[in-house]
Amino acid sequence: MTKHFSKWASKQKISENELAGALAELKDGNYEANLGGHIYKKRIRFEGKGKRGSGRTIICHKKEDRAIFIHGFAKNEKSNLSRKELYAFKALSKILLGLSASEIAVAIENGDFIEVKS
């Protein structure tokens, strides 16, 4: 996950187990929307609440490669992404999926990415 997403997830008290579960569901094809450009919207549960009334995550995911949480928001904050946000996330996804394994390792080491253990 990105540092930005990690801060949001901590604020919402989303456990690492919940994040790992969301990634497993995504890899199994269980997600709310494929937004194109390797961008997926996935529901996630806030502590003490169900998925339906909790949050939404934006994940950049390339099958058999990697998945990176890049954005999160509560359902009551907004219902969908704006066109500008979607365009920006698609551009970010292209960059993130183009990173080499060593570049990702450096980003994790520097604290720019946080690895979700599954």
Phi and psi restraints in degrees (range 20) as a CNS / XPLOR table:
assign (resid 1 and name C) (resid 2 and name N)
       (resid 2 and name CA) (resid 2 and name C) 1.0 -75.8 20.0 2
assign (resid 2 and name N) (resid 2 and name CA)
       (resid 2 and name C) (resid 3 and name N) 1.0 162.4 20.0 2
assign (resid 2 and name C) (resid 3 and name N)
       (resid 3 and name CA) (resid 3 and name C) 1.0 -60.8 20.0 2
assign (resid 3 and name N) (resid 3 and name CA)
       (resid 3 and name C) (resid 4 and name N) 1.0 -41.1 20.0 2
assign (resid 3 and name C) (resid 4 and name N)
       (resid 4 and name CA) (resid 4 and name C) 1.0 -59.3 20.0 2
assign (resid 4 and name N) (resid 4 and name CA)
       (resid 4 and name C) (resid 5 and name N) 1.0 -48.0 20.0 2
assign (resid 4 and name C) (resid 5 and name N)
       (resid 5 and name CA) (resid 5 and name C) 1.0 -65.0 20.0 2
assign (resid 5 and name N) (resid 5 and name CA)
       (resid 5 and name C) (resid 6 and name N) 1.0 -40.2 20.0 2
assign (resid 5 and name C) (resid 6 and name N)
       (resid 6 and name CA) (resid 6 and name C) 1.0 -58.4 20.0 2
assign (resid 6 and name N) (resid 6 and name CA)
       (resid 6 and name C) (resid 7 and name N) 1.0 -42.3 20.0 2
assign (resid 6 and name C) (resid 7 and name N)
       (resid 7 and name CA) (resid 7 and name C) 1.0 -63.2 20.0 2
assign (resid 7 and name N) (resid 7 and name CA)
       (resid 7 and name C) (resid 8 and name N) 1.0 -43.4 20.0 2
assign (resid 7 and name C) (resid 8 and name N)
       (resid 8 and name CA) (resid 8 and name C) 1.0 -62.9 20.0 2
assign (resid 8 and name N) (resid 8 and name CA)
       (resid 8 and name C) (resid 9 and name N) 1.0 -46.2 20.0 2
assign (resid 8 and name C) (resid 9 and name N)
       (resid 9 and name CA) (resid 9 and name C) 1.0 -62.3 20.0 2
assign (resid 9 and name N) (resid 9 and name CA)
       (resid 9 and name C) (resid 10 and name N) 1.0 -39.5 20.0 2
assign (resid 9 and name C) (resid 10 and name N)
       (resid 10 and name CA) (resid 10 and name C) 1.0 -64.4 20.0 2
assign (resid 10 and name N) (resid 10 and name CA)
       (resid 10 and name C) (resid 11 and name N) 1.0 -43.2 20.0 2
assign (resid 10 and name C) (resid 11 and name N)
       (resid 11 and name CA) (resid 11 and name C) 1.0 -61.4 20.0 2
assign (resid 11 and name N) (resid 11 and name CA)
       (resid 11 and name C) (resid 12 and name N) 1.0 -36.4 20.0 2
assign (resid 11 and name C) (resid 12 and name N)
       (resid 12 and name CA) (resid 12 and name C) 1.0 -85.9 20.0 2
assign (resid 12 and name N) (resid 12 and name CA)
       (resid 12 and name C) (resid 13 and name N) 1.0 -2.6 20.0 2
assign (resid 12 and name C) (resid 13 and name N)
       (resid 13 and name CA) (resid 13 and name C) 1.0 59.8 20.0 2
assign (resid 13 and name N) (resid 13 and name CA)
       (resid 13 and name C) (resid 14 and name N) 1.0 45.6 20.0 2
assign (resid 13 and name C) (resid 14 and name N)
       (resid 14 and name CA) (resid 14 and name C) 1.0 -90.2 20.0 2
assign (resid 14 and name N) (resid 14 and name CA)
       (resid 14 and name C) (resid 15 and name N) 1.0 124.7 20.0 2
assign (resid 14 and name C) (resid 15 and name N)
       (resid 15 and name CA) (resid 15 and name C) 1.0 -76.0 20.0 2
assign (resid 15 and name N) (resid 15 and name CA)
       (resid 15 and name C) (resid 16 and name N) 1.0 158.8 20.0 2
assign (resid 15 and name C) (resid 16 and name N)
       (resid 16 and name CA) (resid 16 and name C) 1.0 -65.1 20.0 2
assign (resid 16 and name N) (resid 16 and name CA)
       (resid 16 and name C) (resid 17 and name N) 1.0 -32.6 20.0 2
assign (resid 16 and name C) (resid 17 and name N)
       (resid 17 and name CA) (resid 17 and name C) 1.0 -62.5 20.0 2
assign (resid 17 and name N) (resid 17 and name CA)
       (resid 17 and name C) (resid 18 and name N) 1.0 -40.6 20.0 2
assign (resid 17 and name C) (resid 18 and name N)
       (resid 18 and name CA) (resid 18 and name C) 1.0 -64.0 20.0 2
assign (resid 18 and name N) (resid 18 and name CA)
       (resid 18 and name C) (resid 19 and name N) 1.0 -41.7 20.0 2
assign (resid 18 and name C) (resid 19 and name N)
       (resid 19 and name CA) (resid 19 and name C) 1.0 -65.2 20.0 2
assign (resid 19 and name N) (resid 19 and name CA)
       (resid 19 and name C) (resid 20 and name N) 1.0 -44.0 20.0 2
assign (resid 19 and name C) (resid 20 and name N)
       (resid 20 and name CA) (resid 20 and name C) 1.0 -62.2 20.0 2
assign (resid 20 and name N) (resid 20 and name CA)
       (resid 20 and name C) (resid 21 and name N) 1.0 -39.9 20.0 2
assign (resid 20 and name C) (resid 21 and name N)
       (resid 21 and name CA) (resid 21 and name C) 1.0 -63.5 20.0 2
assign (resid 21 and name N) (resid 21 and name CA)
       (resid 21 and name C) (resid 22 and name N) 1.0 -40.3 20.0 2
assign (resid 21 and name C) (resid 22 and name N)
       (resid 22 and name CA) (resid 22 and name C) 1.0 -63.8 20.0 2
assign (resid 22 and name N) (resid 22 and name CA)
       (resid 22 and name C) (resid 23 and name N) 1.0 -39.6 20.0 2
assign (resid 22 and name C) (resid 23 and name N)
       (resid 23 and name CA) (resid 23 and name C) 1.0 -65.9 20.0 2
assign (resid 23 and name N) (resid 23 and name CA)
       (resid 23 and name C) (resid 24 and name N) 1.0 -40.5 20.0 2
assign (resid 23 and name C) (resid 24 and name N)
       (resid 24 and name CA) (resid 24 and name C) 1.0 -62.6 20.0 2
assign (resid 24 and name N) (resid 24 and name CA)
       (resid 24 and name C) (resid 25 and name N) 1.0 -42.5 20.0 2
assign (resid 24 and name C) (resid 25 and name N)
       (resid 25 and name CA) (resid 25 and name C) 1.0 -63.6 20.0 2
assign (resid 25 and name N) (resid 25 and name CA)
       (resid 25 and name C) (resid 26 and name N) 1.0 -42.4 20.0 2
assign (resid 25 and name C) (resid 26 and name N)
       (resid 26 and name CA) (resid 26 and name C) 1.0 -60.1 20.0 2
assign (resid 26 and name N) (resid 26 and name CA)
       (resid 26 and name C) (resid 27 and name N) 1.0 -45.7 20.0 2
assign (resid 26 and name C) (resid 27 and name N)
       (resid 27 and name CA) (resid 27 and name C) 1.0 -64.1 20.0 2
assign (resid 27 and name N) (resid 27 and name CA)
       (resid 27 and name C) (resid 28 and name N) 1.0 -27.3 20.0 2
assign (resid 27 and name C) (resid 28 and name N)
       (resid 28 and name CA) (resid 28 and name C) 1.0 -84.0 20.0 2
assign (resid 28 and name N) (resid 28 and name CA)
       (resid 28 and name C) (resid 29 and name N) 1.0 1.3 20.0 2
assign (resid 28 and name C) (resid 29 and name N)
       (resid 29 and name CA) (resid 29 and name C) 1.0 88.2 20.0 2
assign (resid 29 and name N) (resid 29 and name CA)
       (resid 29 and name C) (resid 30 and name N) 1.0 12.5 20.0 2
assign (resid 29 and name C) (resid 30 and name N)
       (resid 30 and name CA) (resid 30 and name C) 1.0 -100.7 20.0 2
assign (resid 30 and name N) (resid 30 and name CA)
       (resid 30 and name C) (resid 31 and name N) 1.0 97.7 20.0 2
assign (resid 30 and name C) (resid 31 and name N)
       (resid 31 and name CA) (resid 31 and name C) 1.0 -149.2 20.0 2
assign (resid 31 and name N) (resid 31 and name CA)
       (resid 31 and name C) (resid 32 and name N) 1.0 165.3 20.0 2
assign (resid 31 and name C) (resid 32 and name N)
       (resid 32 and name CA) (resid 32 and name C) 1.0 -82.3 20.0 2
assign (resid 32 and name N) (resid 32 and name CA)
       (resid 32 and name C) (resid 33 and name N) 1.0 -36.8 20.0 2
assign (resid 32 and name C) (resid 33 and name N)
       (resid 33 and name CA) (resid 33 and name C) 1.0 -157.6 20.0 2
assign (resid 33 and name N) (resid 33 and name CA)
       (resid 33 and name C) (resid 34 and name N) 1.0 139.2 20.0 2
assign (resid 33 and name C) (resid 34 and name N)
       (resid 34 and name CA) (resid 34 and name C) 1.0 -97.0 20.0 2
assign (resid 34 and name N) (resid 34 and name CA)
       (resid 34 and name C) (resid 35 and name N) 1.0 111.9 20.0 2
assign (resid 34 and name C) (resid 35 and name N)
       (resid 35 and name CA) (resid 35 and name C) 1.0 -91.5 20.0 2
assign (resid 35 and name N) (resid 35 and name CA)
       (resid 35 and name C) (resid 36 and name N) 1.0 4.8 20.0 2
assign (resid 35 and name C) (resid 36 and name N)
       (resid 36 and name CA) (resid 36 and name C) 1.0 84.6 20.0 2
assign (resid 36 and name N) (resid 36 and name CA)
       (resid 36 and name C) (resid 37 and name N) 1.0 160.2 20.0 2
assign (resid 36 and name C) (resid 37 and name N)
       (resid 37 and name CA) (resid 37 and name C) 1.0 63.5 20.0 2
assign (resid 37 and name N) (resid 37 and name CA)
       (resid 37 and name C) (resid 38 and name N) 1.0 30.9 20.0 2
assign (resid 37 and name C) (resid 38 and name N)
       (resid 38 and name CA) (resid 38 and name C) 1.0 66.1 20.0 2
assign (resid 38 and name N) (resid 38 and name CA)
       (resid 38 and name C) (resid 39 and name N) 1.0 25.9 20.0 2
assign (resid 38 and name C) (resid 39 and name N)
       (resid 39 and name CA) (resid 39 and name C) 1.0 -109.5 20.0 2
assign (resid 39 and name N) (resid 39 and name CA)
       (resid 39 and name C) (resid 40 and name N) 1.0 129.2 20.0 2
assign (resid 39 and name C) (resid 40 and name N)
       (resid 40 and name CA) (resid 40 and name C) 1.0 -127.1 20.0 2
assign (resid 40 and name N) (resid 40 and name CA)
       (resid 40 and name C) (resid 41 and name N) 1.0 145.4 20.0 2
assign (resid 40 and name C) (resid 41 and name N)
       (resid 41 and name CA) (resid 41 and name C) 1.0 -105.3 20.0 2
assign (resid 41 and name N) (resid 41 and name CA)
       (resid 41 and name C) (resid 42 and name N) 1.0 129.3 20.0 2
assign (resid 41 and name C) (resid 42 and name N)
       (resid 42 and name CA) (resid 42 and name C) 1.0 -134.2 20.0 2
assign (resid 42 and name N) (resid 42 and name CA)
       (resid 42 and name C) (resid 43 and name N) 1.0 130.5 20.0 2
assign (resid 42 and name C) (resid 43 and name N)
       (resid 43 and name CA) (resid 43 and name C) 1.0 -69.6 20.0 2
assign (resid 43 and name N) (resid 43 and name CA)
       (resid 43 and name C) (resid 44 and name N) 1.0 148.9 20.0 2
assign (resid 43 and name C) (resid 44 and name N)
       (resid 44 and name CA) (resid 44 and name C) 1.0 -143.0 20.0 2
assign (resid 44 and name N) (resid 44 and name CA)
       (resid 44 and name C) (resid 45 and name N) 1.0 146.2 20.0 2
assign (resid 44 and name C) (resid 45 and name N)
       (resid 45 and name CA) (resid 45 and name C) 1.0 -89.5 20.0 2
assign (resid 45 and name N) (resid 45 and name CA)
       (resid 45 and name C) (resid 46 and name N) 1.0 133.8 20.0 2
assign (resid 45 and name C) (resid 46 and name N)
       (resid 46 and name CA) (resid 46 and name C) 1.0 -86.7 20.0 2
assign (resid 46 and name N) (resid 46 and name CA)
       (resid 46 and name C) (resid 47 and name N) 1.0 153.9 20.0 2
assign (resid 46 and name C) (resid 47 and name N)
       (resid 47 and name CA) (resid 47 and name C) 1.0 -55.0 20.0 2
assign (resid 47 and name N) (resid 47 and name CA)
       (resid 47 and name C) (resid 48 and name N) 1.0 126.6 20.0 2
assign (resid 47 and name C) (resid 48 and name N)
       (resid 48 and name CA) (resid 48 and name C) 1.0 81.2 20.0 2
assign (resid 48 and name N) (resid 48 and name CA)
       (resid 48 and name C) (resid 49 and name N) 1.0 5.2 20.0 2
assign (resid 48 and name C) (resid 49 and name N)
       (resid 49 and name CA) (resid 49 and name C) 1.0 -130.7 20.0 2
assign (resid 49 and name N) (resid 49 and name CA)
       (resid 49 and name C) (resid 50 and name N) 1.0 165.6 20.0 2
assign (resid 49 and name C) (resid 50 and name N)
       (resid 50 and name CA) (resid 50 and name C) 1.0 -87.2 20.0 2
assign (resid 50 and name N) (resid 50 and name CA)
       (resid 50 and name C) (resid 51 and name N) 1.0 169.5 20.0 2
assign (resid 50 and name C) (resid 51 and name N)
       (resid 51 and name CA) (resid 51 and name C) 1.0 -64.2 20.0 2
assign (resid 51 and name N) (resid 51 and name CA)
       (resid 51 and name C) (resid 52 and name N) 1.0 -38.1 20.0 2
assign (resid 51 and name C) (resid 52 and name N)
       (resid 52 and name CA) (resid 52 and name C) 1.0 -57.5 20.0 2
assign (resid 52 and name N) (resid 52 and name CA)
       (resid 52 and name C) (resid 53 and name N) 1.0 -42.5 20.0 2
assign (resid 52 and name C) (resid 53 and name N)
       (resid 53 and name CA) (resid 53 and name C) 1.0 -100.5 20.0 2
assign (resid 53 and name N) (resid 53 and name CA)
       (resid 53 and name C) (resid 54 and name N) 1.0 10.7 20.0 2
assign (resid 53 and name C) (resid 54 and name N)
       (resid 54 and name CA) (resid 54 and name C) 1.0 -98.9 20.0 2
assign (resid 54 and name N) (resid 54 and name CA)
       (resid 54 and name C) (resid 55 and name N) 1.0 -118.6 20.0 2
assign (resid 54 and name C) (resid 55 and name N)
       (resid 55 and name CA) (resid 55 and name C) 1.0 -118.3 20.0 2
assign (resid 55 and name N) (resid 55 and name CA)
       (resid 55 and name C) (resid 56 and name N) 1.0 171.5 20.0 2
assign (resid 55 and name C) (resid 56 and name N)
       (resid 56 and name CA) (resid 56 and name C) 1.0 -125.9 20.0 2
assign (resid 56 and name N) (resid 56 and name CA)
       (resid 56 and name C) (resid 57 and name N) 1.0 141.0 20.0 2
assign (resid 56 and name C) (resid 57 and name N)
       (resid 57 and name CA) (resid 57 and name C) 1.0 -118.3 20.0 2
assign (resid 57 and name N) (resid 57 and name CA)
       (resid 57 and name C) (resid 58 and name N) 1.0 151.9 20.0 2
assign (resid 57 and name C) (resid 58 and name N)
       (resid 58 and name CA) (resid 58 and name C) 1.0 -112.2 20.0 2
assign (resid 58 and name N) (resid 58 and name CA)
       (resid 58 and name C) (resid 59 and name N) 1.0 123.0 20.0 2
assign (resid 58 and name C) (resid 59 and name N)
       (resid 59 and name CA) (resid 59 and name C) 1.0 -123.5 20.0 2
assign (resid 59 and name N) (resid 59 and name CA)
       (resid 59 and name C) (resid 60 and name N) 1.0 131.0 20.0 2
assign (resid 59 and name C) (resid 60 and name N)
       (resid 60 and name CA) (resid 60 and name C) 1.0 -92.9 20.0 2
assign (resid 60 and name N) (resid 60 and name CA)
       (resid 60 and name C) (resid 61 and name N) 1.0 124.7 20.0 2
assign (resid 60 and name C) (resid 61 and name N)
       (resid 61 and name CA) (resid 61 and name C) 1.0 -143.5 20.0 2
assign (resid 61 and name N) (resid 61 and name CA)
       (resid 61 and name C) (resid 62 and name N) 1.0 129.5 20.0 2
assign (resid 61 and name C) (resid 62 and name N)
       (resid 62 and name CA) (resid 62 and name C) 1.0 -119.3 20.0 2
assign (resid 62 and name N) (resid 62 and name CA)
       (resid 62 and name C) (resid 63 and name N) 1.0 118.8 20.0 2
assign (resid 62 and name C) (resid 63 and name N)
       (resid 63 and name CA) (resid 63 and name C) 1.0 -52.0 20.0 2
assign (resid 63 and name N) (resid 63 and name CA)
       (resid 63 and name C) (resid 64 and name N) 1.0 141.0 20.0 2
assign (resid 63 and name C) (resid 64 and name N)
       (resid 64 and name CA) (resid 64 and name C) 1.0 61.4 20.0 2
assign (resid 64 and name N) (resid 64 and name CA)
       (resid 64 and name C) (resid 65 and name N) 1.0 16.2 20.0 2
assign (resid 64 and name C) (resid 65 and name N)
       (resid 65 and name CA) (resid 65 and name C) 1.0 -128.2 20.0 2
assign (resid 65 and name N) (resid 65 and name CA)
       (resid 65 and name C) (resid 66 and name N) 1.0 -81.9 20.0 2
assign (resid 65 and name C) (resid 66 and name N)
       (resid 66 and name CA) (resid 66 and name C) 1.0 -155.1 20.0 2
assign (resid 66 and name N) (resid 66 and name CA)
       (resid 66 and name C) (resid 67 and name N) 1.0 162.6 20.0 2
assign (resid 66 and name C) (resid 67 and name N)
       (resid 67 and name CA) (resid 67 and name C) 1.0 -136.9 20.0 2
assign (resid 67 and name N) (resid 67 and name CA)
       (resid 67 and name C) (resid 68 and name N) 1.0 134.7 20.0 2
assign (resid 67 and name C) (resid 68 and name N)
       (resid 68 and name CA) (resid 68 and name C) 1.0 -133.1 20.0 2
assign (resid 68 and name N) (resid 68 and name CA)
       (resid 68 and name C) (resid 69 and name N) 1.0 121.1 20.0 2
assign (resid 68 and name C) (resid 69 and name N)
       (resid 69 and name CA) (resid 69 and name C) 1.0 -69.9 20.0 2
assign (resid 69 and name N) (resid 69 and name CA)
       (resid 69 and name C) (resid 70 and name N) 1.0 125.5 20.0 2
assign (resid 69 and name C) (resid 70 and name N)
       (resid 70 and name CA) (resid 70 and name C) 1.0 -118.6 20.0 2
assign (resid 70 and name N) (resid 70 and name CA)
       (resid 70 and name C) (resid 71 and name N) 1.0 -19.3 20.0 2
assign (resid 70 and name C) (resid 71 and name N)
       (resid 71 and name CA) (resid 71 and name C) 1.0 -158.6 20.0 2
assign (resid 71 and name N) (resid 71 and name CA)
       (resid 71 and name C) (resid 72 and name N) 1.0 150.0 20.0 2
assign (resid 71 and name C) (resid 72 and name N)
       (resid 72 and name CA) (resid 72 and name C) 1.0 -143.6 20.0 2
assign (resid 72 and name N) (resid 72 and name CA)
       (resid 72 and name C) (resid 73 and name N) 1.0 151.2 20.0 2
assign (resid 72 and name C) (resid 73 and name N)
       (resid 73 and name CA) (resid 73 and name C) 1.0 -155.8 20.0 2
assign (resid 73 and name N) (resid 73 and name CA)
       (resid 73 and name C) (resid 74 and name N) 1.0 151.3 20.0 2
assign (resid 73 and name C) (resid 74 and name N)
       (resid 74 and name CA) (resid 74 and name C) 1.0 -77.6 20.0 2
assign (resid 74 and name N) (resid 74 and name CA)
       (resid 74 and name C) (resid 75 and name N) 1.0 146.6 20.0 2
assign (resid 74 and name C) (resid 75 and name N)
       (resid 75 and name CA) (resid 75 and name C) 1.0 -58.9 20.0 2
assign (resid 75 and name N) (resid 75 and name CA)
       (resid 75 and name C) (resid 76 and name N) 1.0 -35.1 20.0 2
assign (resid 75 and name C) (resid 76 and name N)
       (resid 76 and name CA) (resid 76 and name C) 1.0 -77.8 20.0 2
assign (resid 76 and name N) (resid 76 and name CA)
       (resid 76 and name C) (resid 77 and name N) 1.0 -9.8 20.0 2
assign (resid 76 and name C) (resid 77 and name N)
       (resid 77 and name CA) (resid 77 and name C) 1.0 -77.0 20.0 2
assign (resid 77 and name N) (resid 77 and name CA)
       (resid 77 and name C) (resid 78 and name N) 1.0 -46.1 20.0 2
assign (resid 77 and name C) (resid 78 and name N)
       (resid 78 and name CA) (resid 78 and name C) 1.0 -162.7 20.0 2
assign (resid 78 and name N) (resid 78 and name CA)
       (resid 78 and name C) (resid 79 and name N) 1.0 157.1 20.0 2
assign (resid 78 and name C) (resid 79 and name N)
       (resid 79 and name CA) (resid 79 and name C) 1.0 -92.2 20.0 2
assign (resid 79 and name N) (resid 79 and name CA)
       (resid 79 and name C) (resid 80 and name N) 1.0 -34.9 20.0 2
assign (resid 79 and name C) (resid 80 and name N)
       (resid 80 and name CA) (resid 80 and name C) 1.0 -146.7 20.0 2
assign (resid 80 and name N) (resid 80 and name CA)
       (resid 80 and name C) (resid 81 and name N) 1.0 170.6 20.0 2
assign (resid 80 and name C) (resid 81 and name N)
       (resid 81 and name CA) (resid 81 and name C) 1.0 -79.6 20.0 2
assign (resid 81 and name N) (resid 81 and name CA)
       (resid 81 and name C) (resid 82 and name N) 1.0 149.4 20.0 2
assign (resid 81 and name C) (resid 82 and name N)
       (resid 82 and name CA) (resid 82 and name C) 1.0 -77.2 20.0 2
assign (resid 82 and name N) (resid 82 and name CA)
       (resid 82 and name C) (resid 83 and name N) 1.0 166.4 20.0 2
assign (resid 82 and name C) (resid 83 and name N)
       (resid 83 and name CA) (resid 83 and name C) 1.0 -60.3 20.0 2
assign (resid 83 and name N) (resid 83 and name CA)
       (resid 83 and name C) (resid 84 and name N) 1.0 -40.2 20.0 2
assign (resid 83 and name C) (resid 84 and name N)
       (resid 84 and name CA) (resid 84 and name C) 1.0 -63.1 20.0 2
assign (resid 84 and name N) (resid 84 and name CA)
       (resid 84 and name C) (resid 85 and name N) 1.0 -43.7 20.0 2
assign (resid 84 and name C) (resid 85 and name N)
       (resid 85 and name CA) (resid 85 and name C) 1.0 -62.8 20.0 2
assign (resid 85 and name N) (resid 85 and name CA)
       (resid 85 and name C) (resid 86 and name N) 1.0 -45.5 20.0 2
assign (resid 85 and name C) (resid 86 and name N)
       (resid 86 and name CA) (resid 86 and name C) 1.0 -61.1 20.0 2
assign (resid 86 and name N) (resid 86 and name CA)
       (resid 86 and name C) (resid 87 and name N) 1.0 -43.4 20.0 2
assign (resid 86 and name C) (resid 87 and name N)
       (resid 87 and name CA) (resid 87 and name C) 1.0 -60.2 20.0 2
assign (resid 87 and name N) (resid 87 and name CA)
       (resid 87 and name C) (resid 88 and name N) 1.0 -44.6 20.0 2
assign (resid 87 and name C) (resid 88 and name N)
       (resid 88 and name CA) (resid 88 and name C) 1.0 -65.4 20.0 2
assign (resid 88 and name N) (resid 88 and name CA)
       (resid 88 and name C) (resid 89 and name N) 1.0 -41.4 20.0 2
assign (resid 88 and name C) (resid 89 and name N)
       (resid 89 and name CA) (resid 89 and name C) 1.0 -67.4 20.0 2
assign (resid 89 and name N) (resid 89 and name CA)
       (resid 89 and name C) (resid 90 and name N) 1.0 -35.1 20.0 2
assign (resid 89 and name C) (resid 90 and name N)
       (resid 90 and name CA) (resid 90 and name C) 1.0 -66.4 20.0 2
assign (resid 90 and name N) (resid 90 and name CA)
       (resid 90 and name C) (resid 91 and name N) 1.0 -39.7 20.0 2
assign (resid 90 and name C) (resid 91 and name N)
       (resid 91 and name CA) (resid 91 and name C) 1.0 -65.9 20.0 2
assign (resid 91 and name N) (resid 91 and name CA)
       (resid 91 and name C) (resid 92 and name N) 1.0 -42.2 20.0 2
assign (resid 91 and name C) (resid 92 and name N)
       (resid 92 and name CA) (resid 92 and name C) 1.0 -63.4 20.0 2
assign (resid 92 and name N) (resid 92 and name CA)
       (resid 92 and name C) (resid 93 and name N) 1.0 -41.7 20.0 2
assign (resid 92 and name C) (resid 93 and name N)
       (resid 93 and name CA) (resid 93 and name C) 1.0 -59.0 20.0 2
assign (resid 93 and name N) (resid 93 and name CA)
       (resid 93 and name C) (resid 94 and name N) 1.0 -42.6 20.0 2
assign (resid 93 and name C) (resid 94 and name N)
       (resid 94 and name CA) (resid 94 and name C) 1.0 -59.7 20.0 2
assign (resid 94 and name N) (resid 94 and name CA)
       (resid 94 and name C) (resid 95 and name N) 1.0 -41.2 20.0 2
assign (resid 94 and name C) (resid 95 and name N)
       (resid 95 and name CA) (resid 95 and name C) 1.0 -67.9 20.0 2
assign (resid 95 and name N) (resid 95 and name CA)
       (resid 95 and name C) (resid 96 and name N) 1.0 -49.7 20.0 2
assign (resid 95 and name C) (resid 96 and name N)
       (resid 96 and name CA) (resid 96 and name C) 1.0 -63.1 20.0 2
assign (resid 96 and name N) (resid 96 and name CA)
       (resid 96 and name C) (resid 97 and name N) 1.0 -40.6 20.0 2
assign (resid 96 and name C) (resid 97 and name N)
       (resid 97 and name CA) (resid 97 and name C) 1.0 -74.5 20.0 2
assign (resid 97 and name N) (resid 97 and name CA)
       (resid 97 and name C) (resid 98 and name N) 1.0 -13.9 20.0 2
assign (resid 97 and name C) (resid 98 and name N)
       (resid 98 and name CA) (resid 98 and name C) 1.0 -87.9 20.0 2
assign (resid 98 and name N) (resid 98 and name CA)
       (resid 98 and name C) (resid 99 and name N) 1.0 -7.4 20.0 2
assign (resid 98 and name C) (resid 99 and name N)
       (resid 99 and name CA) (resid 99 and name C) 1.0 -71.3 20.0 2
assign (resid 99 and name N) (resid 99 and name CA)
       (resid 99 and name C) (resid 100 and name N) 1.0 142.9 20.0 2
assign (resid 99 and name C) (resid 100 and name N)
       (resid 100 and name CA) (resid 100 and name C) 1.0 -78.8 20.0 2
assign (resid 100 and name N) (resid 100 and name CA)
       (resid 100 and name C) (resid 101 and name N) 1.0 166.5 20.0 2
assign (resid 100 and name C) (resid 101 and name N)
       (resid 101 and name CA) (resid 101 and name C) 1.0 -60.0 20.0 2
assign (resid 101 and name N) (resid 101 and name CA)
       (resid 101 and name C) (resid 102 and name N) 1.0 -38.2 20.0 2
assign (resid 101 and name C) (resid 102 and name N)
       (resid 102 and name CA) (resid 102 and name C) 1.0 -70.3 20.0 2
assign (resid 102 and name N) (resid 102 and name CA)
       (resid 102 and name C) (resid 103 and name N) 1.0 -35.2 20.0 2
assign (resid 102 and name C) (resid 103 and name N)
       (resid 103 and name CA) (resid 103 and name C) 1.0 -66.8 20.0 2
assign (resid 103 and name N) (resid 103 and name CA)
       (resid 103 and name C) (resid 104 and name N) 1.0 -37.6 20.0 2
assign (resid 103 and name C) (resid 104 and name N)
       (resid 104 and name CA) (resid 104 and name C) 1.0 -67.1 20.0 2
assign (resid 104 and name N) (resid 104 and name CA)
       (resid 104 and name C) (resid 105 and name N) 1.0 -40.9 20.0 2
assign (resid 104 and name C) (resid 105 and name N)
       (resid 105 and name CA) (resid 105 and name C) 1.0 -60.4 20.0 2
assign (resid 105 and name N) (resid 105 and name CA)
       (resid 105 and name C) (resid 106 and name N) 1.0 -41.0 20.0 2
assign (resid 105 and name C) (resid 106 and name N)
       (resid 106 and name CA) (resid 106 and name C) 1.0 -65.5 20.0 2
assign (resid 106 and name N) (resid 106 and name CA)
       (resid 106 and name C) (resid 107 and name N) 1.0 -42.2 20.0 2
assign (resid 106 and name C) (resid 107 and name N)
       (resid 107 and name CA) (resid 107 and name C) 1.0 -62.4 20.0 2
assign (resid 107 and name N) (resid 107 and name CA)
       (resid 107 and name C) (resid 108 and name N) 1.0 -38.4 20.0 2
assign (resid 107 and name C) (resid 108 and name N)
       (resid 108 and name CA) (resid 108 and name C) 1.0 -67.6 20.0 2
assign (resid 108 and name N) (resid 108 and name CA)
       (resid 108 and name C) (resid 109 and name N) 1.0 -44.3 20.0 2
assign (resid 108 and name C) (resid 109 and name N)
       (resid 109 and name CA) (resid 109 and name C) 1.0 -61.0 20.0 2
assign (resid 109 and name N) (resid 109 and name CA)
       (resid 109 and name C) (resid 110 and name N) 1.0 -37.1 20.0 2
assign (resid 109 and name C) (resid 110 and name N)
       (resid 110 and name CA) (resid 110 and name C) 1.0 -81.1 20.0 2
assign (resid 110 and name N) (resid 110 and name CA)
       (resid 110 and name C) (resid 111 and name N) 1.0 -9.4 20.0 2
assign (resid 110 and name C) (resid 111 and name N)
       (resid 111 and name CA) (resid 111 and name C) 1.0 87.3 20.0 2
assign (resid 111 and name N) (resid 111 and name CA)
       (resid 111 and name C) (resid 112 and name N) 1.0 7.7 20.0 2
assign (resid 111 and name C) (resid 112 and name N)
       (resid 112 and name CA) (resid 112 and name C) 1.0 -77.0 20.0 2
assign (resid 112 and name N) (resid 112 and name CA)
       (resid 112 and name C) (resid 113 and name N) 1.0 -28.9 20.0 2
assign (resid 112 and name C) (resid 113 and name N)
       (resid 113 and name CA) (resid 113 and name C) 1.0 -121.9 20.0 2
assign (resid 113 and name N) (resid 113 and name CA)
       (resid 113 and name C) (resid 114 and name N) 1.0 148.5 20.0 2
assign (resid 113 and name C) (resid 114 and name N)
       (resid 114 and name CA) (resid 114 and name C) 1.0 -122.2 20.0 2
assign (resid 114 and name N) (resid 114 and name CA)
       (resid 114 and name C) (resid 115 and name N) 1.0 126.3 20.0 2
assign (resid 114 and name C) (resid 115 and name N)
       (resid 115 and name CA) (resid 115 and name C) 1.0 -78.2 20.0 2
assign (resid 115 and name N) (resid 115 and name CA)
       (resid 115 and name C) (resid 116 and name N) 1.0 133.5 20.0 2
assign (resid 115 and name C) (resid 116 and name N)
       (resid 116 and name CA) (resid 116 and name C) 1.0 -94.1 20.0 2
assign (resid 116 and name N) (resid 116 and name CA)
       (resid 116 and name C) (resid 117 and name N) 1.0 115.4 20.0 2
assign (resid 116 and name C) (resid 117 and name N)
       (resid 117 and name CA) (resid 117 and name C) 1.0 -78.4 20.0 2
assign (resid 117 and name N) (resid 117 and name CA)
       (resid 117 and name C) (resid 118 and name N) 1.0 130.9 20.0 2
